[in-house]
Amino acid sequence: MKTLLFYYYYSVCVFHSLASSDPKTEVFIQITPSRSQFFKYEQVSLSCEVSAGGSRLKRNTTTGETETCPFSWGILKGSTCTINTAYPSDTGLYWCESGSGQRSQTVHISVTAGSVILESPALPVTEGDSVTLRCRSKTRILSNLKVDFSKDGLLITSSFTENTTLHSVSKSDEGLYKCHISGAGESAESRLTIIDPAVPDASAAPLSISVLVCHVVVGIPYLMTTILLVFICRDKRRALQPPA
């Protein structure tokens, strides 16, 4: 009985080890236009790219439930899901997910019925790049209107132009940004995330205890067999040697 249990567990571990040695599926998400804030009734498209197999776009919005495109809110064409007419109820988190459960980065989309949005990158920005933030009004021409940009509640620039550029960004530039147009209103906040290309992917997590145990269980028989063969060869060589 113990022998059967050992071989059963051994077989499971071999399968687990072989499966875990397969290249990890990479999943990516793209958003068009490439920003996180939208006016009500604007169109937004999200595309999924996967290194192997297929993937689906999912979201979690004000309903609190995870929904998969197309459901009742998007039009699916190939790997792209399009929201033709966005509403504030479409505000939430969006991501792509493969059939094996691997996820892309999460994109936060904010749809407002207000008159001002901040155009900023929806996806993380690489450290050292330049980032341009744009404060956009739905109803007002920004000529001669003062535009304020703030980060984490603190004013960073005030001028009469709708754009401000962050040069050679670093981790210190991460935070919540928003803008205000005099006489027009204020945008919602959007998070700017900076990534260091030198830092390994956090998804490359260390082996779990169960996987480690399986590797040990699979490896021990090979190790014992090798040691046994060494002793057998040594004894045969001694037997073949002529007596002194």
Secondary structure, DSSP 8 states (H G I E B T S, - for coil): -HHHHHHHHHHHHHHHHHHHTS----EEEEEESS-SEEETT--EEEEEEESSS-EEEEEEETT-SEEESSTTT-EEETTEEEESS--GGG-EEEEEEETTS-B---EEEEEESSSEEEE--SS-EETT--EEEEEEESS---TT--EEEEETTEEEEEESSSEEEE-S--GGG-EEEEEEETTTEE---EEE-EE-TTS--TTS----HHHHHHHHHHHHHHHHHHHHHHHHHHHHHHHHS---
